[in-house]
C-alpha cells in the first residue's frame, strides 16, 4: 500500500489526509502539538465561520492578487462542497445575516470530534508531539519528539500544511521557512495579515476609548483605491477589526512605499459631503461642538477621534467639518506584530509549485494552506482556501502515485456530496479564524 506523510494537523492537512485515505493511501499525520486542530478549535470558540455564501466572482475578489491562483482550488472544492462535507459529519450549516456560513452547533468542537472519528475509521494515524526538522540525506523526513528522540520516515508522498507564523503557541511559527529556502525553494517573506495597526493616540484618548467600536465606518488608505466598511475597534495602541483586515495588503504596500500609512476614516459613509454640510449648517447658537456633531449621528468615540486628529481644535465651518467627518486622518507607522495576527501573507512562491501544488524541485512533495503565498480577510475565506488547497494537494498526490505505479486503487477521492438542504439564513456571529 502506498504511504503518505501529512505534516501539519490543521484543516488543510486533515482534509488532505481524509482525501488520501479515501483513495486507498496509508496516511500518517504528524503534528508538533499534543493534539491536532488546535487553531481550528480556537477559531471556532466564538462561532466557527467556515466559509461564505457570496457569489463566486465576489468571493474570489477577497483573495486580492492571488485570486487567479485560488480560483481553480475553489473549482475543485467549493463552498457548497465544504457545506456538504460539514453536513456529512452531522453538522449542517446555516447562512448568517452577513452571508457568512456557520455549522449548526456554531462551534468547532462537535465538527472536529466527528472528523477525528471519521479519520480513525479511514485508518489515518495521527502522531503528535513531533516537530518536523528537515529532510534526511536520502529525501526522507526527520522529526524531533518533545522528549528529544529523533524519528526518520520515508513516505511515498509528502504533504506539508504547516501554516504561517501567526500562531506560534498553536504550532504555526514559520519554522519551516529556512528549511525550504535551504533547498532552493523561493518563499515570499511571511508578514502579518488580518492584524491591527498602530496609531499613536494621546494618553487621554487611549485610556477613555480603548475597547470602544467605531461603528459603521469606511476606511481607506490615502492615495490607494481600496476601502472597506464595517465596525472597527479602538485599542490602546491603534485600530483593529474587519475593515482594517480587509485592506491589510494596501496598508502594507503604503508602509513599504512611504514608511507610514495614512488611513482616512469616513465616520458617515452613507452621507455625502454636501449632505453633511447641509445638516451642519443648521447649528444652533448655543450648541457646543459635541452637541453639533451629535446632531449628525456621531457618538462620543467618533467625536473624540475628530478632536484627536485636530489636536482638540474642531473646525467651525460646516463644509470643512463635513470634509473632515468624511476623511478623518489616522497616521499608521506599522502594523501590530506577526504574533498578534490572525493569519500571515507570504509563503511558498506560486512559481515553485505546479497546478496540483507539487513542489517542482521536490517531486512527490506538496504544499497546502497558509504555507502558500496568498492571503484573505476573515469571513470564512481563510478556512475555505485552506480546505480547498488541502483537497487539491491530496488529489495531486494520488495522481502522482498512480502515474508512478505506486497506487492502483480505484477508490474515490471524496464521497459523493450529500444532498442535504442548506438551512435558511439565520443569526450571524463573529470569529477570529475564518
N, C-alpha and C positions, 0 to 999 in steps of 0.2 A: 504493500500500500504506500502511495506517495505521502510525504510528510511536509508540513508547513509550520514554520515558526512565526507567530504573530507577536511583535514586540510593542507592547502598549495595550492596556486594558480599558481604554475609553470607548466611546461609541463607535469610532471608525475602526478600531481594532477588533471589537467584539462582533460587529456586523460582518466584518471580513472573515472572522473565524467561523461564524454561522454559515456564511455563503460557501466557504471552502468545505466545511464538514458535510453540507448537503450534497456536494459534488463527489463525495467519497474520499476526501483527503483526511488524513490523520493530523489533527491540529493541536498544537500546544501554544497557549498564550502565556507570555512572560511579562510580569509587571514588577516594578521595584517596590510598590507599596504593599501593605499587608492584605489588601483586598482590591478588587478591580472596580472600576466605575465610580471612583470617589468624586471626581469633578462633576460627573453626570448627576450624582445624587445631590451634591451641593447646589448645582444649578437649579434643580427641581425642588429645593427646600421651600421656596415661597411660591411655587407654581411652575411646573415644567412646560415652558413654551417650546414645543418640539419642532414646529415648522410654521409656515404661514400659508394663508389661503388665497393670497392675491394672485392675479393673473401672471402667467409665466414671464412675459416681457418685463412687467414691472418688477417682478421678483429678481430677475437677472440683473436689473439695474442696480440692485442693492450690493452687488459684488464689484461694482466700480470697474477698474481697469482689468480685472480678472474675469469679467462676465463671459467673454468668449471661451475662456478655459473651463469655466464651471458649467456652461450650457450643456455640453454633451454628458456631463456627470448627472445632471438633473433629468436628462432624457433616459438614462439607464435606470435611475431610482428617483422617482419624482416625489413631490409632496403627497400625492394621492397614494403612491406605493408605501410611503412611510406611515401614513394613516392606516392603511390596510394591515401593515405589519404590526402596528400597535394593537389593532383590533384582534389580530390573531393571537396575541399574548393576553387577551382578556381585558384589554384597556381601550375600548372605543374612544374616539376623540371628539371634541366639540370645538366650534369656532367661536372665539370671544368677540366682543363688540368691536375690537380694533382689527379683526381679521386674523389675529394670532390663534394658533391651534394648540390645544391642551389635551392631555389624556383625561379620561373620565374621572379618575381619582385625583387629578390635579397635581399630585406629587409624583416624584420619580421612583420612590421606593417600591410600590407594587409592580411597576413595569420592570424594574431591574430584578426583582425577586423572580418573576415569571421568566425573564430572559435567561437568568442563570440556570434555572431548571431545564429550559429548552436546550441550552448549550451542553449541559451534562448529559441529557438524553441523546444528543447527537455525538457524544463521545469526546467532546472538546476538553482537553486537560488545561487547567489553569495553575501556573506556577508563580507564586508571589514571592516578594522579598528578594527579587533577583534583578539586579541592575545590569543592563547591557553596557559593556565596557569596550566593545570593539570587535573586530574580526580576527580570527586566528590566521596563521600563516597559509593555511590551505583553503581559506574562504569561509570557514565555519563561523559560528558566533561564540563570543566569550562573555560570560556573565560572572558577576561577583555577588555572592549572597551577603546578607547583613551580618552573618557570623564570620565573614572573611573567606569562606570557602569559594573556590572558583569552579565554574562549570563550563564545559565546551560542548556544543551541539552542532550538528551539520544537517539541517533540514533540506529537502529538495528545493523549496522556495521559501523566501523570507519576506514578510510584510511588516514594514515599520509604520507605527502610528503613535509616536511619542509626544505629540502635541507641540506647543510652542514653548514659551518661557515665562508665562504669566502666573503659573500656579505652582511654585517650587515646593510648597508644603504638601501638594497633592500629587507630586511626581513630575509635573511638566516644568522642568528647569532649564531646558535648552542645552543640556549637557551633550546631546548628540551632535551639535553643530561642528565642533572641532574634529570629531571622528569622521564626519562626512567630508569636510573640506580637506582633511589629510589624505583622503582617497581621490582628491582632484574633483570633487563634486561641488559645483557652484551653489552657494547658499546666500540668498539675499539677507542682509543683517536683520535679526529679529528686533522689532520695535513695538512699543506699547500701542495697542488698539483698543477701542471701546474703553477708554480711560478718561478720567477727568483732566482738566487743565488747571494750571496755576495762574492765579491773579493775586497781585499784592494789595489786598484790601487794607484799609485802615483798621486799627485795633477795634475801634468803636463799631464799625460795620460788621466785622467778623464775629465779635462777641455777641452782638444782638441778633444777627440774621443767619448765622451758620445753622444749617439744617432746615432752612425755610425754602419753599419752592418758588421759582419764578414761573407762574402758571401761564400756559398757552402763549409762549413767546416764539419768535422765529430768530434763529441765529445764522449769521452769515459771516464768512471770512472776508475781510476787506480786500478788494481787488480780485476776488475769485468768484466765479459764478456758481456757487454752491451754497445752499442753505438748507436748514431743517427746522421743523416746527414741533413743539410739544412742551412738556414741563421739564425745566432744568432745576437742579438743586444747588443752592449756595452752600459751599463748605468753608471751613475756616481758612483754607488756603487757595480757594478757587471756585470752579464750577464743574459739575458733572451731570450726567443724565443722558437720556436718549438722544436729544438734539445734538449734544456735543459728540456723542459716539458716531452719529450718522455723518458728520462732516470731519471725522478724525483725519482722513487722508489729506484733505485740504489744509487742515491745521498743521500737519507735519510738513507739507510742502511749503507753506508760508514760513515756518520756523527754519527750514533748511535754506530757503532763499534769502530771508531777511534777518534771521536771528531772533525775530519775535513775530507774533501774530496778533493782529487786532481783530477782535470779534465785535460785530455790530449786533446788539440785542434789540430786536423790534418788540416793544412791550405791548403794542396793539396791532398785531398783524392783519386784523380784519378791517382796519380803517386806513384810508389814505392820508397823506399829509394834509391835503385840502380839507378833508372831513374833520380831522383832528383840529386843524386851525379854526374852523368854523365853531367848533364846540368850545375851544379855549378862549375865543373872543368874547364869550358870554361871562367872563369873570366878573364876580360881584365885588364892589369896592372893599368890603370887609373880609373877603376870602384870604386866608393865609395861603402860602404856596402849596401846602399839603392838601388843604381843602379844595383848592383849584384843581389839583391833579386827581383827587378822588372823584371829582365830577366827570372825569373821562374814563373812570373804571380802574384806576391804578390802586393797588393795595400798598401797605406800608413798605414791603420789601422792594417793590418796583420803584416807589418814590425815593427810597433810600439809595437805590442804585443810581438814580438820576443825580442825586446830591453827591454820591461818591465820585461820579465821573466828572463833576464840575467843581470839585473842591468845596462843595456846600453852597455855591452861589448859583441858584437856579435862574434860568432866563426868565424875563418878564414878558418878552414879546411872544405873542401867540404862535406866529409862524416859526420862530426859532425854537420854541419849546416843542412844537409838533414835530419838527425835523429831528430833534434830539430824542423824543419818545420813539421815533421810528428807527433810530440807529444809535443806541447808547454804546459808546466805545468801551471795550474792556481789553486791556493790554495783557497778552499771554506770553510770558517768556519761555515757557516749557510745558510739556505735559507732565502728569504725575509719573512716578517711576513705573517700570515694567511690572514689578511685583504687586502693583496696585491695579493692574489692568485686568479686564475680563478676558481678553484674547490678545494675540500678537499678529502683527503684519510681518511679512517676510517669510523666508523658508527656502526649501529646495527650489531652485530656479526651474521654471517650466521647460526650458530647453534641455534640461538634464533628464527629463522623463518622456516616454512615448505616450501614445494615446491611451494605453492601458495603465499608465502611471508606473511603468517599469523603468528603473534607473538604467539609462543607456550604457553606462560604464560598468554596470554590475548585472548582467543578465540573470534573471530569476529573482531579483530583488525589487520590491515595490514599495511605494510610499503613499500614505493616505492622510487625510485630516489636516490639522493645522501645521504639520511639517512642511506642507507645500506653500508656495508663495501666493497666498490670497488672503483676503480679509472681508468681513461683512459686519454690519451693525447687529445689535441684538434684535430680537423679534422673531426668532426661530430660524434665521438664515445660517447661523453658525452651525447649529446641530444638523440642519438639513444637508449642508455641503459635507459635513463630516461623515454622515451616513452614506451619502451618495458616492463620495470618493472611496469609502471603505468597500462598497459593493463593486465599484469599478476595478479596484486593485485585485479583489478576490477573483472576479471573473477573468481578469487578465492573467492571474497566476494559474487558474485552471486551464485556460487556453494554452499557456506556455508549457504546462506539464503535458497536456495532450499532444502538443506539437513535438515534444521531445520523447514521446513514447512512455512517459512516466505515469500516465493516468489513462485508463481505458474505460472507466465507469461512464455510464450514460445517465447517471442520476442528475436531477435538476439542480440548478444553482440556487434557486429560492423557490418556495412553494408558490403555487398559483395564488395570486392575491385573493383574499377572502372578499366576497361581495357583501360587505357589511355596510348598511346605510350610515352615513355620517350624521350625527345628531345636529339639530338646528343650532344656530348661533345662540350663545348664552352670555354669561357674565365673563368679563375679561380679568386678567391678572398680570402680574409682573414677575420677571425672573432675571437673575444676573447672567445666566449662562446660555441662553438661546441665541 
